[in-house]
Amino acid sequence: MEPFDLNFKNNEKVKIGSLLISDPFLDDRYFGRSVILLCGYGKKGAFGFVLNQYLDIDLHKLDTDFPDINARISLGGPVDKEHLFFIHSLGGKIEGSTSLYNGIYYGGDFDQLSMLFETEPETKNKVRFFIGYSGWSGGQLEEEIKESSWLPANNITKEDIMNTSNDKLWEFCLEKQGKRFKVISKFPRNPEDN
């Protein structure tokens, strides 16, 4: 019988729009069992947002001029935690936004977004908010991938990325990478808890 491969590697190419799924045993306050949407990637470095680390913060209380849309806010990462960032699937409705891939955009005119929520409140499900972001200097992310800290994934849908109600996103994304990763997704956080 052939041994079961539990190697935390794949052949996916890292690109803007890729998800980075953390190693199940990565012991890090920000990145343990996290999924990051990569929003910038190049020779000078990379940045993105942790999708599955939620904060108990009301956006309307942070900015009382902003419509009360009851949005979940994620801790995007440890860098620049004084600023609010957003991704969306509103396309050209928000000026100044950058297309990432597959109908997902980064940033844009915040005042325009606020006005859109006033006139079209149903669009709130097409926007995700983050405090802070995750960043890597040139070559750092590639090194971390070589060390198996991250598993790149390019097969997660826009709907899955924009969904803030999935509290098991890490397991879900890992299972979508195939049979051996489904097994890995069931590993306990602490190997001694077996």
C-alpha positions as CSV (number, residue, x, y, z in Angstrom):
1,M,0.0,0.0,0.0
2,E,1.3,3.5,-1.0
3,P,1.9,5.8,2.0
4,F,-0.6,8.7,2.4
5,D,1.0,12.0,1.4
6,L,0.5,14.7,4.1
7,N,3.0,17.2,2.6
8,F,1.6,20.7,2.9
9,K,2.5,21.8,-0.7
10,N,0.9,22.0,-4.0
11,N,1.8,23.3,-7.5
12,E,-0.5,26.4,-7.5
13,K,1.1,29.6,-8.8
14,V,0.8,32.6,-6.5
15,K,-0.8,35.6,-8.1
16,I,-3.0,38.6,-7.3
17,G,-6.3,37.0,-6.3
18,S,-4.8,33.8,-4.9
19,L,-5.8,32.7,-1.4
20,L,-3.1,31.8,1.1
21,I,-4.1,29.0,3.5
22,S,-2.0,28.8,6.6
23,D,-0.3,25.6,7.7
24,P,-2.5,23.9,10.3
25,F,0.3,24.1,13.0
26,L,1.3,27.7,12.3
27,D,1.4,29.2,15.8
28,D,0.9,32.8,15.2
29,R,-1.6,35.3,16.7
30,Y,-2.6,36.8,13.4
31,F,-2.1,34.0,11.0
32,G,-2.9,30.7,12.8
33,R,-5.5,28.9,10.7
34,S,-6.0,31.9,8.5
35,V,-7.0,32.5,4.9
36,I,-5.6,35.5,3.2
37,L,-6.8,37.1,-0.1
38,L,-3.7,38.3,-1.9
39,C,-4.4,41.8,-3.3
40,G,-0.9,42.8,-4.4
41,Y,2.0,40.7,-5.5
42,G,5.3,41.5,-7.2
43,K,9.1,41.7,-6.9
44,K,8.9,44.4,-4.2
45,G,6.6,42.4,-2.0
46,A,3.0,41.4,-1.4
47,F,-0.1,42.4,0.6
48,G,-3.5,41.0,1.4
49,F,-6.2,40.6,3.9
50,V,-7.0,37.9,6.4
51,L,-10.5,36.8,5.6
52,N,-11.4,34.8,8.6
53,Q,-10.3,36.7,11.7
54,Y,-13.4,38.8,12.8
55,L,-13.5,41.7,15.2
56,D,-16.3,42.5,17.5
57,I,-16.5,46.1,16.2
58,D,-19.5,48.0,14.8
59,L,-18.5,49.9,11.7
60,H,-21.2,52.5,12.3
61,K,-19.6,53.2,15.8
62,L,-16.2,53.7,14.1
63,D,-17.7,56.2,11.7
64,T,-21.1,57.6,12.7
65,D,-21.5,59.2,9.3
66,F,-21.3,55.8,7.7
67,P,-24.6,54.0,7.2
68,D,-25.5,51.4,9.9
69,I,-25.2,48.2,7.7
70,N,-24.3,45.7,10.4
71,A,-21.2,44.5,8.6
72,R,-18.7,42.1,10.1
73,I,-15.2,43.6,10.1
74,S,-12.1,41.4,9.8
75,L,-8.7,42.0,11.2
76,G,-6.9,42.1,7.9
77,G,-3.4,41.8,9.5
78,P,-0.9,43.4,11.8
79,V,0.1,46.3,9.5
80,D,-1.6,49.7,9.6
81,K,-4.3,48.8,12.0
82,E,-5.4,52.5,12.2
83,H,-7.1,52.3,8.8
84,L,-10.1,50.7,7.3
85,F,-9.8,48.9,4.0
86,F,-12.4,47.1,1.8
87,I,-12.8,44.7,-1.1
88,H,-16.0,44.5,-3.1
89,S,-17.8,42.9,-6.0
90,L,-19.5,46.1,-7.2
91,G,-17.3,46.6,-10.2
92,G,-17.4,50.0,-11.8
93,K,-19.9,51.4,-9.3
94,I,-17.0,52.5,-7.0
95,E,-14.6,54.9,-8.7
96,G,-10.9,54.3,-8.0
97,S,-11.2,50.7,-7.2
98,T,-8.6,48.1,-8.5
99,S,-9.7,44.9,-10.2
100,L,-8.1,41.9,-8.5
101,Y,-9.6,39.0,-10.3
102,N,-12.9,37.2,-11.1
103,G,-15.1,40.2,-10.2
104,I,-13.4,41.2,-6.9
105,Y,-12.1,44.7,-6.5
106,Y,-9.9,46.4,-3.9
107,G,-10.6,49.9,-2.4
108,G,-12.0,52.9,-4.2
109,D,-13.9,56.0,-3.2
110,F,-15.1,55.5,0.4
111,D,-17.6,58.4,0.3
112,Q,-19.1,57.0,-2.9
113,L,-19.4,53.6,-1.1
114,S,-21.2,55.2,1.8
115,M,-23.7,56.9,-0.5
116,L,-24.3,53.6,-2.4
117,F,-25.3,51.9,0.9
118,E,-27.8,54.8,1.5
119,T,-29.5,54.3,-1.9
120,E,-28.9,50.6,-2.3
121,P,-28.7,48.9,1.1
122,E,-28.8,45.4,-0.4
123,T,-25.3,46.0,-1.8
124,K,-23.8,45.5,1.7
125,N,-23.4,41.8,1.0
126,K,-21.0,42.8,-1.8
127,V,-18.4,44.5,0.4
128,R,-16.0,43.2,3.1
129,F,-14.2,45.5,5.5
130,F,-10.8,45.1,7.2
131,I,-8.8,46.9,9.8
132,G,-5.1,46.5,8.9
133,Y,-3.5,44.3,6.3
134,S,-0.9,41.6,5.9
135,G,2.3,42.5,4.1
136,W,5.5,40.8,2.9
137,S,8.8,42.3,1.7
138,G,10.3,41.2,-1.6
139,G,10.9,37.4,-1.6
140,Q,9.5,36.9,1.9
141,L,6.2,35.3,0.8
142,E,8.0,33.0,-1.6
143,E,10.3,31.9,1.2
144,E,7.4,31.3,3.6
145,I,5.6,29.2,0.9
146,K,8.8,27.1,0.4
147,E,8.8,26.5,4.2
148,S,5.2,25.3,3.9
149,S,3.8,28.1,6.0
150,W,1.2,28.9,3.3
151,L,-0.6,26.8,0.7
152,P,-1.7,28.9,-2.4
153,A,-5.2,28.3,-3.7
154,N,-6.8,29.6,-6.9
155,N,-10.1,27.6,-6.9
156,I,-12.2,29.5,-4.3
157,T,-15.2,31.4,-5.7
158,K,-16.0,35.1,-5.4
159,E,-19.1,34.2,-3.5
160,D,-17.0,32.2,-0.9
161,I,-14.5,35.0,-0.5
162,M,-17.3,37.6,0.0
163,N,-19.2,35.5,2.4
164,T,-18.7,36.7,6.0
165,S,-21.0,34.1,7.6
166,N,-18.7,31.0,7.1
167,D,-16.9,30.7,10.4
168,K,-15.0,27.6,9.1
169,L,-13.4,29.2,6.1
170,W,-10.0,27.8,6.8
171,E,-11.3,24.2,6.8
172,F,-13.5,24.8,3.8
173,C,-10.7,26.2,1.6
174,L,-8.3,23.5,2.6
175,E,-10.8,20.7,1.9
176,K,-11.4,22.2,-1.6
177,Q,-7.7,21.5,-2.4
178,G,-8.2,17.8,-2.6
179,K,-8.3,14.5,-0.6
180,R,-5.0,14.8,1.3
181,F,-5.8,18.4,2.3
182,K,-9.2,17.3,3.5
183,V,-7.4,15.0,6.0
184,I,-5.1,17.8,7.0
185,S,-8.0,20.2,7.6
186,K,-9.2,17.8,10.4
187,F,-5.9,18.0,12.3
188,P,-6.3,19.5,15.8
189,R,-4.6,22.8,16.5
190,N,-2.4,21.1,19.1
191,P,-1.1,17.7,17.9
192,E,-1.1,16.4,21.5
193,D,-4.9,16.7,21.4
194,N,-5.2,13.6,19.2
